[in-house]
């Protein structure tokens, strides 16, 4: 039964993609209908990200996000079914590039380029457009998690191979990193998606929707190490099968003598630009249902001194009393109170 | 009809699972399989099959809980034979002090618990963990966090005086200070001291399952410990005894384990990552904080030092 339905759906995608997209949007709405666990989970995420918005608006956002993510599924199938001869023409027909001057300037410069895009709108189309525009002028590599972490990665690799313009798909592992170093060293371009993370010791926390998001440092590290141009890229859906591929102006890379400091502040800047985009049109981001799993639990980004004290206290409460971090918090409090006393005496 | 569906869910949870497709999405199944592969050191395909079976059992147990059967324990006991002979527990039934039943979170152990709950006249107090909310609608027992179990054991109120304290040492809510790293599944795992603390304060013996001859047997730990002068080695001996038995049950039927993700989180490697991330969140706060530049520089250097010490610890491990 499932196999028949799946075959019928694939046939529909091939022969009548707009009908398939229509069906997928409604399927998404049905699956995320109010009262379901999926709806509740996503609504909780939106409530955490947009506490100021009314409940009805959050419900509408859940509906729109469900429609968008299901439509993306059809769009991805559509890309998968295209032959290598059809793919470039399809991309040119469906995608309009805006902010091309930013990409043009980056490609014209001998400096390496790091382009980042969140999983937003049709990000596959964004990657393919980037490859088509850049591959004739720079060596291009696109980063993905290895297939064991991301089952989607092999499909994207196939699409890049179909374009056959010399671009390579790299996996986020040791050999992939070495290839990325080589690409950037030669002044090439790499594409990355910084809105994924792994629960590992290389993860840092940066402000994102008033929370501290788990963030990988790779994008900022590579951009800082090779003094690359750091370009944001977004694929906005403007209609069924129509996309606006937008390059924004480059993000400034923080450069001081301290690499850790620079990487943290640059990663924070990357997440700030992503947040700005998501605040405008949140429904196109794919990861809203797991938003609360992507941020450190129960700690908000402080906006004033009092909130900062609260956040510090709330984190400190989780430490075992004899852990080095608990000692650190005590020492920090001691130093701050001495500094405050000295300040008031002066 | 309702009874038939509930009974079918019971069979699906506690008996064999034949499924090629996971009820979880591909990513979650992949993570689960990766955890199992790391913990058992097995082939990826086998770990994947174990992950699928374990995910189905968890899903069916959740579905069973959601149906809120009137007497879930009796229903499970009726549909599933006890995985071990309950003779030891029958002998303990008439004792006048509480005892501990420490079980791994597997479907066999839950079936055993159902038989215990239906047959005993003693109050059963089950440890509250991140997974036991599924059991709450099925077992009409008290649920309490480890600190509350210890407090109730000390207070010996009416219900706790002859209670059976059921704990799940393979996953728990205990913080770092009240755990001890023990060798488990070929690596290091943080075991809670809750069982040890209950034991020294009079909840004896400590009973657990051990895999033997294709089935399970119940075994009791009854070594004397002086409550007035508890030594670290006494606690370690108790935890080591417990760890080897829990490990044998997990290795005997890995697809029946429902707590793989949490087991992976309590390994020493995962604990080290957690500690590094706790340091990182402090780093983020310090970077944004209203503190003097001098203090900020000192704090960053200090935090990096702590992180380096964790890394050295990891390298040594």
Interface residues (C-beta under 8 A of the other chain):
Chain A: X148 X149 X150 X151 X199 X200 X201 X203 X204 X205 X206 X207 X212 X260 X261 X264 X265 X296 X299 X301 X302 X305 X308 X311 X312 X315 X318 X319 X320 X321 X322 X323 X324 X325 X328 X329 X331 X332 X335 X336 X339
Chain B: X26 X27 X30 X34 X44 X175 X176 X177 X272 X273 X275 X276 X277 X278 X279 X280 X281 X282 X283 X284 X285 X286 X287 X288 X289 X290 X291 X292 X295 X298 X299 X300 X302 X303 X304 X306 X309 X310 X311
